[in-house]
Amino acid sequence: MVNKGIYLNGDNGGTFLHFGNYQNTCISDPTLCGPEGITFSFFWKNQETESRFAIVSGGKVISNGFSVYANAYIGYVEFYTRGNFKRWRANINILGPFWTHILFTWTLKDGLNIYINGTFNTSDPTGNVSMNYGDPYPDLVIGTGNDQSYGHHLTGAFDEFIIWERALSPEEILMYYKAAIGDAWTYPTTASVPKEVSSTTQTPRVADVSYSITTKLSEEIHSSQDPLPMQGFLEFLPFSLPNKTIPQDTANNLTQAFLKSVGEVLSSEVAREDEESTPVVSGLIETVDKVMIQMVSSLESRPSPDSLISLGGKSFVADYSLMKIPQNYNLPLYRFPTQGKNYISVPGEAFTMQSQTTIVGVFYHNMHSYYTGISPLRTRINEAADFKDHKIQVASFLISLKVEPSPALSVNLSGSPLIKIVLTHILNRDQQGQALNQSNKVFLYCAFLDYSSKEGVWSNEGCVRSEGNMSYSVCLCNHLTNFAILMQVVPMELSKTHQVALSTISYIGCAISIFCLTITLMTFAILSTVSTICNQRYHIHANLSFAILVAQILLLISFRFDPGTLPCKAMAVLLHFFFLSVFAWMLVEGLHLYSMVIKVFGSEGSKHFYYYGIGWGSPLVICVVSMTSALDSYGEVGNCWLSLKIGAIWAFVAPALFVIVVNIVILISVTRIISRISSENYKVHGDANAVKLTAKAVAVLLPILGISWIFGVLAINDHSLMFQYMFAVFNSLQGFFIFLFHCLLNSEVRAAFKHKTKVWSLTSSSIRNINVKPFNSDVVSAKVEGSNWINGNRGGVSPTKMNTCDKSTYSANRIDLSAV
């Protein structure tokens, strides 16, 4: 910012202003301007040392539109039209690096005229033929060329860039320049009187009214501490409008000027889209209503008092319609706007027509964007107050209708006649996601701004939503004012029945898993000396089982602590660590399976080190980082777990999702290999159970890879209740499935247990037959026999004989796909 202008640095970063595309408009094609022509005006502080484009519309020099070109010494302005191959060009002298006002007008009749600092400078009234045309880029750009590569940039400052869609007169140009620099301006004494107004009645100039309205609004907002700084403005307003009738053209110009002023104040003073700005916006809406009512009352009835007067238009702030209907006029139905999906209608029987009737309709374009977080306690909507913790937002355009005298409407909302309002919903991506999520309950209210108190308060009294869906709403009301659709999204809580059912499933499932995991760990410990069990695969199973066992025990204990207490916080930290360890060891399961079946990598010792680093080290690191950065997020709200509100939950969700995705990829790869092996067995041996074997392999691998945790992710989508039940069943029974598939039904474990039972039987028999302790010798003998078996020296041992644990690479790397 330089002296309240925008500074463009073309030598450092290449800044430029892009105003958008103006294809097929007067801005990019002067031939579309009509006989009125066009005017461009801006203040420029030139700091250029090289020749570059300053302002470009429609392209560089070779297109419809215009361009301004300057360096530190000289510049020029060009206009060009495609239809007649003509170009108008006039040189301009740039005085230096200080603020200079440049204004140029163009009409087909008078050509190009350039004004510097409010006075005429040069012109090109006739132009000349030029074949340079055809630039396809109708963008309006300041500070660079317009070939959409934007490779040349300007150094300088700009301010008050304005376009009039007519050629200003020299008097208007000087008046504007004087006003812009703060000099006083004296109106000419011979100012002409408009034809529509008699010489005794001075109609206020539109520019004067617009300036006074904007100034008064700004002063009221700045000076008042009241959240509704509109009272002073409303007191001022009658003096700014004429107190006698005015022609339609003048009324339309005044309305446009007023709405433009409202837009300027709205964008500059209350651009904050928060709860503090909503009273100001509500006050502006009330002000617009009162101004428009006064405006329609001031409309001149021509050609006779019995004529129907209709005035309408569009502006950046709103579309509007003003009507004066004579007495006894037959109006079967009134609808505003007359076209479009959003409208408000009044049936003909509601109009009394016993006197002159005035109607004011206003359809606001962007007022709804300022009502994004309405507190239910600050409304008069009883249904919304039941969910006071969930904010309300406006989900449609605002539409207003005022009728004087008031129409005769039914008091009963089930009777007739009633006002009908149809509004389509305007939802951003987040709002659509919330509304379409069946885990949420969406409340839609037909509401209006009630100004019976000091400030506008949303209410739904006297209105009912008769029909609609998530795309639109139809409302019936027995009064007129400003209307909109309000939306309140409330997350659905599980019913008591479902809560009890899910809790019961979790308790029973965890209890079964704890029991089964205890047996699994005891079995692995007892069989740890048997070679088929004493390998890395079962070490990983044992660590995973231990992590799940401790996590589920802690989970059951955590239910007994109240959130916010120190024990609950400590329990949340432990739960975070051990559930992360569960996922870490499930990742190790997947990596080990990948290394055994798909691609062998790493030595035995290195893998052992990495596995334990992943399984216990990585969860510890994540927990330490999470505790250091967000310790307050543990065990504070709802339960002894991570907070869902401040993003701390991602310290668990992100690693879990990563593990699930990796293990799904590994499972698919392993399943393809098993399926291929089964198919080859069918070709060789005629075994037709390929599909059955593949299904068995998937069922065995699912518990140790944690794929069932995907139901936890799906538990937040549209069918969340079903997935919550599936998640509760499969994950509370994860320990049971590990025991079932990798202990009870595992052929290696069963064979090892039979061998161990046989050793125990032989040992017991030896103890009974002799009075010495032979157990050690038997064990030593078994070790020797196992060593001979591995080295190929069977020494009379049966081929089916089990051996004690051997840490050799061979025993550690053995994998039997039939066991999988």
QUIDA-V743817 format. One record per pair of residues at least 4 apart in sequence whose C-alpha atoms are under 6 Angstrom apart, sorted by the first residue. I is the first residue (numbers start at 0). J is the second residue. Records with the same first field share a line. If there is no record, write none. Layout:
I=J, J
This chain:
0=4, 5, 6
4=157, 158
5=156, 157
6=155, 156
7=14, 154, 155, 156
8=14, 154
9=13, 14, 152, 153, 154
13=152
15=141, 142
16=140, 141
17=140
18=139
19=138, 139
20=137, 138
21=27, 137, 138
22=137
24=28
25=29, 31, 32
27=56, 57, 64, 137
28=63, 64
29=64
32=36
35=165
36=105, 106, 165, 166
37=104, 105, 163, 164, 165, 166
38=103, 104, 162, 163, 166
39=102, 103, 161, 162
40=101, 102, 160, 161
41=100, 101, 159, 160
42=99, 100, 157, 158
43=98, 99, 156, 157
44=96, 97, 98, 155, 156
45=96, 155
46=96, 154, 155
47=70, 71, 154
48=70, 71
49=70
50=69, 70
52=67, 68, 143, 144
53=67, 68, 141, 142
54=66, 67, 140, 141
55=66, 139, 140
56=64, 65, 138, 139
57=63, 64, 136, 137, 138
58=62, 134, 136, 145
59=145
61=131, 132, 134
62=132, 133, 134
63=79, 80, 81
64=78, 79
65=77, 78
66=76, 77
67=75, 76
68=74, 75
69=73, 74
73=92, 93
74=90, 91
75=89, 90, 91
76=88, 89
77=87, 88
78=86, 87
79=85, 86
80=84, 85
84=128, 129, 130
85=127, 128, 129
86=126, 127, 129
87=123, 126
89=122, 123
100=115, 116
101=114, 115
102=113, 114
103=112, 113, 114
104=111, 112, 166
105=110, 111
106=110
109=124
110=123, 124, 125
111=122, 123, 124
112=122
113=120, 121, 122
114=118, 119, 120
115=120
117=172, 173, 176
142=152, 153
143=149, 151, 152
144=149
167=171
177=182
178=182
205=253
208=212
209=256, 257
211=215
213=260
218=222
219=223, 228
220=228
223=228
226=278
227=278, 279, 282
232=236
244=297, 298, 299
245=297, 298, 299
246=299
247=251
261=265
262=316
264=268
265=269
266=270
269=276
272=369
281=455
295=321
300=304
305=325
307=323, 324
308=322, 323
309=321, 322
310=320, 321
311=319, 320
312=318, 319
313=318
316=364
317=362, 363, 364
318=361, 362
319=360, 361
320=359, 360
321=358, 359
322=357, 358
323=356, 357
324=355, 356
325=355
326=352, 353, 354, 355
327=352
330=347
331=347
332=345, 346, 347
333=344, 345
334=343, 344
335=342, 343
336=342
341=421, 422
342=420, 421
343=419, 420
344=419
345=418
349=406, 407, 408
350=406
356=403
357=402, 403
358=401, 402
359=400, 401
360=399, 400
361=398, 399
362=398
363=397
367=393, 396
370=392, 393
371=392
372=390, 391, 392
373=390, 391
374=390
375=383, 384, 387
376=384
378=456, 457, 458
379=458
380=458, 459
391=486, 487
392=485, 486
393=484, 485
394=424, 425, 484, 485, 486
395=424, 425, 483, 484
397=482, 483
398=481, 482
399=480, 481
400=480
408=416, 417, 477
409=414, 415, 416
417=476, 477
418=475, 476
419=474, 475
420=473, 474
421=472, 473
422=471, 472
423=470, 471
424=470, 471
426=430, 431
431=435
436=717
437=717
438=491
439=489, 490, 491
440=488, 489, 491
441=487, 488
442=486, 487
443=485, 486
444=484, 485
445=459, 464, 484
446=458, 459, 482, 483
447=457, 458, 481, 482
448=455, 456, 457, 481
449=455, 456, 457
450=454, 455
461=476, 477
462=475, 476
463=474, 475
464=473, 474
465=473, 474
466=473
467=471, 472, 473
497=501
504=508
505=509, 727, 731
508=731, 732
509=513, 731
512=516, 732, 734, 735
513=548
515=735, 738
516=734
519=738
523=527
527=532, 533
528=803, 804
529=533, 802, 803, 804
530=802, 803, 804, 805
533=804
534=811
537=541
543=584
544=548
546=577, 581
547=581
550=577, 578
553=557
560=567
562=567, 634, 635, 636, 638, 639
563=634, 635
567=634, 639
568=633, 634
571=633, 634, 639, 640
574=578
576=618
579=618
580=614, 615, 618
583=614
584=614
585=703, 704
586=658
587=591
589=662
592=596
593=597
594=598, 599
595=599
606=610
610=614
611=615
612=616
613=617
622=626
625=629
626=630
632=641, 642
633=640, 641
634=638, 639, 640
641=648
642=647, 648
643=648
649=653
658=662
662=666, 704
666=670
670=674
674=693
677=689
678=689
680=684
681=685, 686, 687
696=819
699=740
701=706
702=733
710=714, 722, 726
711=726
714=719, 722, 723
715=719
719=723
722=726
726=730
727=731
736=740
737=741
738=742
739=743, 744
740=744, 745
741=745
742=748
762=774
776=780
781=785
782=803
785=802
787=792, 793
788=792, 793
808=812
